[in-house]
Amino acid sequence: MTEKSILLNLNYKDMIVLSVGKRTFLKNMDIKNFTSAIAQIAEEKGIEKEKIIESIETAIAAAYKKDYGQKSQVIKAKIDPKTGETKFWQVKLVVTKDMIYSEEELEKLKDAKIEEDEEAKKIRFNPEKHIMLADAEKIKKGIKAGEELEIPLEGKGDYGRIAAQTAKQVVLQKIREAERETIFSEYKSREGQIVSGIIQRVEGKNVFVDIGKTLGIMPREEQVFGEFYRPGQRLKFYIMKVEDTPKGPAVFLSRAYPKFISRLFELEVPEISQGQVEIKSIAREAGSRSKIALSSEVEGVDPVGSAVGQRGSRVMAVINELGGEKVDIIEYSEKPEEYIANALSPAKVIEVKIMPKNKALCLVEEDQLSLAIGKDGQNVRLAAKLTGWKIDVRTPEGKGVKAEEVEKETKEEPKKAEEAEEEKKDEEKKKKEKEEEKNQKIIKKKLIQRAKPQAKA
């Protein structure tokens, strides 16, 4: 059901007609169907019934004002959902002389001799919107300045076409606003969680994902390098943040954020979700490799074994969701030496020496050196990110890599990824150009072949 299928029309027989789809309900004549229609809208739109009734009351008040009120009046309407009876009031703000501009001040304002006193918060008196305290006390005893006085109005049954159109627009606008508020509050409370969605379209560098009640946006920087996103593909996403914009709530998604991995493990490993196993740290190079450090204070619970699962079933479920990204699961330790040695897994470390300025020297056998460093220094780089230590990897003979070199490689890694992506785009562009050129040649050849018989004739 779309917003356009919700119509509110006021006719000349004191009936409010609420149409949902092809069905029509008359409020004053059949209040049971009217309330069921509101319940249906509330369920389909995810809006509270009270907010829908409030929007209809606002619409009726707007229609009343259009046909029977004055431009500056404030009209309030109230519907009794049980009986369908509608009551109207004119709302006026109770003021004193100190709260309004005097005639002299108004004259000066006209001549632009003084500016409006914003600090004093004075107002221009309007008999349709304001009422003096002395007059208000005659209507309602005990009322104070600054309060609103509600003056009952006579109910009307006839509403013109323009008033009905105004009411319809008010209802649609209010329902849209209520729907936006509901969506914003729902997804705002889910920040930092995982949501499943279907890719709807790819526009430029952004991927738009259908996540249920709204569309999520995955910017280029939150996408995984090497992943291809196609419409109709179902994936899991991490909700980075939710912002309220003029066009509605904007839900920003990510598949590259490190915490995305921790949330995936929480879904697959009950020991993590129940708090028996704690995720201490995560280091990730999205699309390539990740390291995750786990610990457990519960006796008899193996943190690494619980995350791996029987025959690797749990970690494989995470890897499959990540599109084959490698995940190293290591055990956290309070001792820096043990923690750093574990972080360099799968390489076997002989010894770890703690050096000044948050540095650590790791000694490995020569046949383990390349494994400890990893391809392009990836293993030692991730180990440094995971532990927070600057790591030098050496053999007893002095061969290896320094922490400074690893840091330099870390800074250059995003540039390399961007360059690789640009090269890939250039290759795809050249490929398309070649295909187009080939197609043009085929078309040209066919045209020549068709022209030959005509030339003979």
Summary of the structure (lengths in Angstrom):
residues: 457
radius of gyration: 34.8
end to end distance: 63.4
largest distance: 108.0
contacts: 1325
relative contact order: 0.06
helix: 44%
strand: 26%
